């Protein structure tokens, strides 16, 4: 018999989680938007239910609602939730302590930070546990998010850094792609040709980095001939201190994550 998971919220991330785990787990979805709920029900053959049922008839609950709705959801959950039942939150900025204060200090809280590529099964999720959570809670959380990518376990003090690196990270990659594509266009290349060159260069480089198991620096140096075309481009990146820009950008994201934490 499948382990049943209650998912509160069927938005982009909640829907992506359902899409990745519905074959392995029984899903009970609580979603206020009736049209969205019925769409997910038809697509994945899951059960749509109320908050009480999603709390009582499952082995774990995933909170996939926006931070501004947390207070109401936790208030509705508390009367129906067994203290030993894992509660997994994917909300940015909502700490384990915030949830424990509202569900009780004995609540088994797990905090997770997945990123957008979970929509295609290639995400990375940072996971930490609250004060009362036990090993089996962490194991279950890793198995769930392992269905939609990879997982890393960190202490909660590092979750703001995880948010800055991988939570927000896809946006940095897409921004780089935007710049790369516009630069290719500026050289006069046909737009479709430029896109194919850029996309495959990124894809192939990442695969090479993964398979070769060498540092990015080593591979970069291997491509770069002194006085050559690659060196000319890298000199421009160096001139504008790309490394410094990255560090400042990630630091800003981390500080914002800390400021938003509750």
Secondary structure as UniProt FT lines:
FT   STRAND          4..8
FT   HELIX           12..21
FT   TURN            22..24
FT   STRAND          26..30
FT   HELIX           34..44
FT   STRAND          47..48
FT   HELIX           51..56
FT   STRAND          60..63
FT   HELIX           67..69
FT   HELIX           70..78
FT   TURN            79..80
FT   TURN            83..84
FT   STRAND          86..89
FT   TURN            92..93
FT   HELIX           96..103
FT   TURN            105..106
FT   STRAND          108..113
FT   HELIX           116..120
FT   STRAND          123..129
FT   HELIX           135..146
FT   TURN            147..148
FT   STRAND          149..153
FT   HELIX           156..158
FT   HELIX           159..162
FT   HELIX           163..167
FT   HELIX           169..186
FT   TURN            187..188
FT   HELIX           191..212
FT   HELIX           216..223
FT   TURN            226..227
FT   HELIX           229..239
FT   TURN            240..241
FT   HELIX           242..260
//
